Each structure stands twice: as C-alpha cells, then as structure tokens.
C-alpha cells in the first residue's frame, strides 16, 4: 500500500505456485463458463414444455457435441432452471395463478372463473378424500407374511378392495377373510377396516366418478396432463403445463372431428336406430365405447322385484357372472 492508501504491484512472480489445470479440463473454470441470454431463453422454452433440468441439459450438451464445449456446467444449468422457476412466483405462488386467470378472463370472452373460500379457508369443502387402492395393495404385501404365497387369500383381499358391489357383500367378504385366516386381532387389518369408507369401492356408490378408481389417478390424470407432479411442483408450473394440455386436447378434438367427416363408423351388430344415432353424434373412438355398453345392455336380464306406488323395482344382471346383479328403481312420473 502506497502513501496515498492504494495498492501497487511491486513484483510479478511468473512461476505458478500450484499445478496448472490440464487442458481438457479448462472448460470447468468459472472464466470459461457463462449463461448467455440465448441459452436462458432456450432453457426456459424446454422448461415450459415440461422437460426436466437433467433432460434439457443432456439435449443442449448433445446439440453442442459435448459438455466440454457447451459453455456451462450441469450445476450452472440447474441453478438457471431454479431461478427461472422462482422468478414468476416471487413468494406468491397461488396469487400468481389467480393473476393469470384474471388476465385470461380479460382476453378471452368465453372464459370465466371464480374462487371462493368458506369460513375455514377451504376450496372444495365437500370433497370426498379417498385412499389410493394401488398404494394400499403395495403396503399390504408387507403385511401378508406367509400368506403372500396363498393365491386364494390374495384374491379375497383384492375383492374386498374393489370387487364388492354392495356394502353387505363387502362386510360378508371381510368377515370370511378375517375369520378364515385368523386376522380378527391383527392390528394392521383392524386399522385398515376402520378406514373402509376411504378405500372400499362399495362405499362410494352414492356419487358419480365416471368409473375412475383411485388406483387410476397416476395412470389417467398424470398421463393426460403429460407430466408427473411432485412435492416441488408449484401451482404456477401446473397452471402453465395444463394450459398447454388444453391446447393439445383441442387439437386432438379437431383431428377427431376431421376423421368423422369421412364417414360414420360401422358395427358388427345390426345398426338399430339407437346405434345409428350414436354413430352420428359420437366420434369413432367414443362410439366403440358406447357399442361395448350397448352389448352389455342387450345381454342383461331383467326381473321385476316389486312395485310401490309409482316406483317399479327391478333386478338387472348378466347371466353367469357373479356379482353383476344390480337393483334399479324406476319412477315413471319423474
């Protein structure tokens, strides 16, 4: 330090006091790495398309013919992805989604949304929360012990999970299983029984779910949206990707409509007026689903059980298929 309080270089030692970096590793130096704006834009686009940071890094490395010539490290890449993810949220993830919805409502005349909370601050306060049957099955395997090899036990257990049509049938099946295999005092099975309303399909017949089982959540919802959410997925991420999903659905709908203009689908069955109408109003794919239901309807047997006032009660079932019997009430004036 000189008399004016500034540092001065008084000697330059040419010789390094540490071994030099080998030339193939020079790309790892901070001075050799930079995250340019074009790179950030490319990473952001891939992130919006649902690519994971590791996948977008591999893509850019391959395109550049190697990590050593890419110009930034994997750590730099992950840090950039994190900053791009955090930037639009700024600590208010749910508020950001609401802001996006308001913007969409201003630009799209047919779009409307409203968010209301009850006194306890809940959205969807009447939702029925259920347990995933697939996860129950996986956890149950750890409790079976020697019964893992018993095919009959596994069949009756899985019938309790999703094979019983009525509550009475479930209670009878559960009692038979616990008695036969001496599980009356088993702590895990008693705990499972206490939660039966949350997993047994026989207890969920009072609300419409389009036939979707809880075990199908990951296979159907995640597949439809096109990515797997995790505990780190923000609402903003989900909203952005779901918007892209809606666009993809609409494009698919346009392709389906185009295919339908080429002609109506054919059926192995005689084209009754009902099938002809279905062929006109449904897409080809949905017509096949309707056709399957139609075949089951034609194969169903119907027995009148009794009448009470204007209400007729029937038993509807498929011959030779156990557990297919259903009770149907028909009130003609209503």
C-alpha positions as CSV (number, residue, x, y, z in Angstrom):
1,X,0.0,0.0,0.0
2,X,1.5,3.3,-1.0
3,X,1.4,6.6,0.9
4,X,-1.9,7.5,-0.7
5,X,-3.6,4.4,0.7
6,X,-3.7,2.5,-2.7
7,X,-2.3,-0.9,-3.5
8,X,0.5,-1.1,-6.0
9,X,2.1,-4.1,-7.9
10,X,5.7,-4.1,-7.0
11,X,6.7,-7.6,-8.1
12,X,5.2,-10.2,-10.6
13,X,6.3,-13.8,-10.0
14,X,5.9,-15.7,-13.3
15,X,6.2,-19.1,-11.8
16,X,2.9,-20.7,-10.6
17,X,2.8,-21.9,-7.0
18,X,0.2,-24.6,-8.0
19,X,0.0,-27.2,-10.8
20,X,-1.8,-25.9,-13.9
21,X,-5.2,-27.3,-15.0
22,X,-4.9,-29.9,-17.7
23,X,-6.1,-28.6,-21.0
24,X,-9.0,-31.0,-21.4
25,X,-10.4,-29.6,-18.0
26,X,-10.2,-25.9,-18.9
27,X,-13.9,-25.8,-19.6
28,X,-14.6,-26.2,-15.9
29,X,-13.0,-22.9,-15.0
30,X,-15.5,-20.2,-14.0
31,X,-14.0,-17.9,-16.5
32,X,-14.8,-20.4,-19.3
33,X,-18.4,-20.7,-18.3
34,X,-21.2,-18.3,-19.0
35,X,-25.0,-18.4,-19.1
36,X,-25.9,-16.1,-22.0
37,X,-29.4,-14.8,-22.7
38,X,-30.0,-17.1,-25.7
39,X,-29.1,-20.1,-23.5
40,X,-31.6,-18.9,-20.8
41,X,-34.3,-18.5,-23.4
42,X,-33.7,-22.0,-24.8
43,X,-33.8,-23.5,-21.3
44,X,-37.0,-21.6,-20.5
45,X,-38.7,-22.9,-23.6
46,X,-37.7,-26.5,-22.7
47,X,-38.8,-26.0,-19.1
48,X,-42.3,-24.7,-20.3
49,X,-42.6,-27.9,-22.4
50,X,-42.2,-30.0,-19.3
51,X,-38.6,-31.2,-19.7
52,X,-36.7,-31.9,-16.5
53,X,-33.5,-29.9,-16.0
54,X,-31.4,-33.0,-16.5
55,X,-33.1,-33.7,-19.8
56,X,-32.7,-30.2,-21.1
57,X,-29.0,-30.2,-20.1
58,X,-28.5,-33.5,-22.0
59,X,-30.2,-32.1,-25.0
60,X,-28.1,-29.0,-25.1
61,X,-24.9,-31.0,-24.5
62,X,-25.7,-33.3,-27.3
63,X,-26.5,-30.4,-29.6
64,X,-23.2,-28.7,-28.7
65,X,-21.3,-32.0,-29.3
66,X,-20.3,-32.5,-25.7
67,X,-20.4,-30.9,-22.2
68,X,-16.8,-29.6,-22.7
69,X,-17.9,-27.3,-25.5
70,X,-21.4,-26.4,-24.1
71,X,-20.0,-23.4,-22.2
72,X,-21.7,-24.1,-18.8
73,X,-21.7,-26.9,-16.3
74,X,-24.6,-29.0,-15.0
75,X,-24.7,-27.0,-11.8
76,X,-25.0,-23.8,-13.8
77,X,-27.8,-25.3,-15.7
78,X,-29.7,-26.4,-12.6
79,X,-29.2,-23.0,-11.0
80,X,-30.6,-21.4,-14.1
81,X,-33.7,-23.7,-14.1
82,X,-34.3,-22.9,-10.4
83,X,-34.1,-19.1,-11.0
84,X,-36.4,-19.3,-14.0
85,X,-38.9,-21.3,-11.9
86,X,-38.8,-19.0,-8.9
87,X,-38.8,-15.7,-10.8
88,X,-42.5,-15.6,-11.8
89,X,-43.7,-16.8,-8.3
90,X,-41.8,-14.4,-6.0
91,X,-43.2,-15.9,-2.9
92,X,-46.9,-15.8,-4.0
93,X,-47.5,-18.9,-5.9
94,X,-51.3,-19.2,-5.6
95,X,-51.7,-15.4,-6.1
96,X,-49.7,-15.7,-9.4
97,X,-52.2,-18.3,-10.7
98,X,-55.1,-16.1,-9.8
99,X,-53.5,-13.2,-11.6
100,X,-53.0,-15.4,-14.7
101,X,-56.7,-16.4,-14.6
102,X,-57.7,-12.8,-14.4
103,X,-55.6,-12.0,-17.4
104,X,-57.1,-14.8,-19.3
105,X,-60.6,-13.6,-18.4
106,X,-59.8,-10.2,-19.8
107,X,-58.5,-11.6,-23.1
108,X,-61.0,-14.5,-23.7
109,X,-64.6,-13.5,-23.7
110,X,-65.8,-17.1,-23.2
111,X,-63.5,-17.7,-20.2
112,X,-64.8,-17.2,-16.6
113,X,-63.6,-18.3,-13.2
114,X,-64.3,-17.5,-9.5
115,X,-62.5,-18.5,-6.3
116,X,-64.4,-18.5,-3.1
117,X,-63.4,-19.9,0.3
118,X,-65.6,-20.9,3.2
119,X,-65.1,-19.7,6.8
120,X,-62.4,-22.2,7.4
121,X,-60.5,-21.1,4.2
122,X,-61.2,-24.2,2.2
123,X,-61.6,-24.7,-1.5
124,X,-63.8,-27.7,-2.3
125,X,-65.0,-28.1,1.3
126,X,-67.3,-31.1,0.5
127,X,-64.7,-33.1,-1.3
128,X,-64.5,-36.8,-0.6
129,X,-60.9,-37.7,0.3
130,X,-60.1,-41.3,-0.5
131,X,-57.0,-43.6,-0.3
132,X,-55.2,-45.0,-3.3
133,X,-56.0,-48.7,-3.7
134,X,-52.7,-49.2,-5.6
135,X,-50.7,-48.0,-2.7
136,X,-52.8,-50.0,-0.3
137,X,-52.0,-53.1,-2.3
138,X,-48.3,-52.3,-2.2
139,X,-48.3,-51.7,1.6
140,X,-50.5,-54.8,2.2
141,X,-47.9,-57.1,0.6
142,X,-45.6,-56.2,3.5
143,X,-48.2,-57.3,6.0
144,X,-49.1,-60.7,4.4
145,X,-46.1,-62.7,5.6
146,X,-46.6,-66.3,4.7
147,X,-49.9,-65.6,3.1
148,X,-48.1,-64.0,0.2
149,X,-48.0,-67.4,-1.5
150,X,-51.7,-68.1,-0.8
151,X,-53.5,-67.2,-4.1
152,X,-56.9,-67.7,-2.6
153,X,-56.1,-65.2,0.2
154,X,-54.8,-62.6,-2.2
155,X,-58.0,-63.0,-4.4
156,X,-60.4,-62.5,-1.5
157,X,-58.3,-59.5,-0.2
158,X,-58.4,-57.7,-3.6
159,X,-62.2,-58.5,-3.8
160,X,-62.5,-56.5,-0.5
161,X,-60.6,-53.6,-2.1
162,X,-62.6,-53.1,-5.3
163,X,-64.6,-56.2,-6.2
164,X,-67.6,-55.9,-3.9
165,X,-70.7,-54.3,-5.4
166,X,-72.7,-53.7,-2.1
167,X,-71.7,-52.8,1.5
168,X,-73.4,-56.1,2.6
169,X,-71.2,-58.1,0.2
170,X,-68.1,-56.3,1.5
171,X,-68.9,-57.0,5.1
172,X,-69.6,-60.7,4.4
173,X,-66.3,-61.0,2.4
174,X,-64.2,-59.2,5.0
175,X,-65.6,-61.3,7.8
176,X,-65.0,-64.5,5.9
177,X,-61.4,-63.4,5.2
178,X,-60.5,-62.4,8.8
179,X,-62.1,-65.5,10.2
180,X,-60.6,-68.0,7.9
181,X,-57.1,-66.5,8.2
182,X,-57.4,-65.6,11.9
183,X,-56.9,-61.9,11.4
184,X,-59.6,-60.7,13.9
185,X,-56.9,-59.3,16.3
186,X,-54.4,-58.2,13.7
187,X,-53.6,-54.5,14.3
188,X,-52.9,-53.6,10.7
189,X,-56.1,-55.2,9.3
190,X,-58.3,-53.7,12.0
191,X,-56.8,-50.3,11.2
192,X,-57.5,-50.8,7.5
193,X,-61.1,-51.8,8.3
194,X,-61.6,-48.6,10.3
195,X,-60.8,-46.6,7.2
196,X,-63.0,-48.7,4.9
197,X,-65.1,-45.7,3.7
198,X,-62.0,-44.2,2.3
199,X,-60.9,-47.1,0.1
200,X,-63.6,-49.7,-0.4
201,X,-65.5,-49.1,-3.7
202,X,-68.7,-50.4,-2.2
203,X,-68.9,-47.3,0.0
204,X,-68.6,-44.8,-3.0
205,X,-71.6,-45.8,-5.0
206,X,-73.5,-42.7,-3.9
207,X,-71.5,-40.3,-6.1
208,X,-70.6,-40.2,-9.7
209,X,-66.9,-40.8,-10.6
210,X,-67.2,-41.9,-14.3
211,X,-65.9,-45.3,-13.2
212,X,-62.5,-44.0,-12.3
213,X,-60.8,-45.8,-9.5
214,X,-58.3,-44.2,-7.1
215,X,-55.7,-46.6,-8.4
216,X,-56.1,-45.0,-11.8
217,X,-55.1,-41.5,-10.7
218,X,-51.5,-41.7,-11.7
219,X,-52.3,-43.6,-14.9
220,X,-55.1,-41.3,-16.1
221,X,-54.6,-37.8,-14.7
222,X,-50.8,-37.6,-14.9
223,X,-50.9,-39.3,-18.4
224,X,-53.5,-36.8,-19.6
225,X,-51.6,-33.8,-18.4
226,X,-48.3,-35.1,-19.7
227,X,-46.0,-34.8,-16.7
228,X,-45.6,-36.2,-13.2
229,X,-46.1,-33.7,-10.4
230,X,-44.0,-33.9,-7.3
231,X,-43.9,-32.1,-3.9
232,X,-41.7,-29.4,-5.5
233,X,-44.1,-28.7,-8.4
234,X,-45.6,-25.2,-8.0
235,X,-49.1,-24.1,-8.8
236,X,-47.7,-21.8,-11.5
237,X,-45.9,-24.8,-13.1
238,X,-49.0,-26.8,-13.1
239,X,-51.1,-24.0,-14.5
240,X,-48.7,-23.4,-17.3
241,X,-48.4,-27.0,-18.3
242,X,-52.2,-27.6,-18.0
243,X,-52.8,-24.7,-20.4
244,X,-50.6,-26.5,-23.0
245,X,-52.5,-29.7,-22.3
246,X,-55.8,-28.0,-23.1
247,X,-54.4,-26.8,-26.4
248,X,-53.2,-30.4,-27.1
249,X,-56.7,-31.7,-26.3
250,X,-58.4,-29.2,-28.6
251,X,-56.0,-30.1,-31.5
252,X,-56.9,-33.8,-30.9
253,X,-60.6,-32.9,-30.9
254,X,-60.1,-31.1,-34.3
255,X,-58.4,-34.3,-35.7
256,X,-61.3,-36.5,-34.4
257,X,-63.9,-34.2,-35.9
258,X,-62.0,-34.3,-39.2
259,X,-61.9,-38.1,-39.2
260,X,-65.6,-38.2,-38.5
261,X,-66.3,-36.2,-41.7
262,X,-65.0,-39.1,-43.7
263,X,-68.0,-41.3,-42.7
264,X,-69.8,-42.9,-39.8
265,X,-68.3,-46.0,-38.0
266,X,-69.5,-49.5,-38.8
267,X,-70.7,-52.1,-36.2
268,X,-70.8,-55.9,-36.0
269,X,-74.3,-55.5,-34.6
270,X,-77.3,-54.7,-36.6
271,X,-77.4,-50.8,-36.9
272,X,-80.5,-50.2,-34.8
273,X,-81.9,-46.6,-34.7
274,X,-80.0,-46.1,-31.3
275,X,-76.7,-47.2,-32.8
276,X,-77.2,-45.1,-35.9
277,X,-77.8,-42.0,-33.8
278,X,-74.7,-42.8,-31.7
279,X,-72.7,-43.1,-34.8
280,X,-73.8,-39.7,-35.9
281,X,-73.2,-37.8,-32.7
282,X,-70.1,-39.5,-31.3
283,X,-66.5,-39.7,-32.5
284,X,-65.3,-43.0,-33.8
285,X,-63.4,-43.8,-30.6
286,X,-66.3,-42.9,-28.3
287,X,-68.7,-44.9,-30.5
288,X,-66.7,-48.0,-29.7
289,X,-67.1,-47.4,-26.0
290,X,-70.8,-46.9,-26.5
291,X,-71.0,-50.1,-28.6
292,X,-69.5,-52.1,-25.7
293,X,-72.0,-50.7,-23.2
294,X,-74.8,-51.4,-25.7
295,X,-73.7,-55.1,-26.0
296,X,-73.8,-55.4,-22.2
297,X,-77.3,-53.8,-22.1
298,X,-78.5,-56.3,-24.7
299,X,-77.1,-59.2,-22.8
300,X,-78.6,-58.1,-19.4
301,X,-81.5,-60.0,-17.9
302,X,-84.3,-58.1,-16.1
303,X,-86.6,-59.3,-13.4
304,X,-89.4,-57.3,-11.8
305,X,-88.9,-57.4,-8.0
306,X,-91.8,-55.4,-6.8
307,X,-93.8,-52.2,-7.0
308,X,-94.6,-49.4,-4.5
309,X,-96.8,-46.6,-5.8
310,X,-95.4,-45.2,-9.0
311,X,-92.0,-46.9,-8.4
312,X,-91.0,-50.2,-10.0
313,X,-88.0,-52.1,-8.7
314,X,-86.1,-54.4,-11.0
315,X,-83.1,-56.7,-10.7
316,X,-80.7,-56.3,-13.6
317,X,-77.9,-58.9,-14.1
318,X,-75.7,-60.7,-16.6
319,X,-76.3,-64.4,-16.8
320,X,-73.4,-66.5,-15.5
321,X,-71.4,-63.5,-14.0
322,X,-71.3,-63.4,-10.2
323,X,-71.6,-60.0,-8.6
324,X,-73.2,-58.4,-11.6
325,X,-76.7,-58.1,-10.1
326,X,-77.9,-54.6,-9.5
327,X,-81.2,-53.2,-8.1
328,X,-82.8,-50.5,-10.3
329,X,-85.7,-48.3,-9.2
330,X,-87.9,-46.7,-11.9
331,X,-90.3,-43.9,-11.1
332,X,-92.4,-43.3,-14.2
333,X,-93.9,-39.8,-13.5
334,X,-90.4,-38.5,-12.6
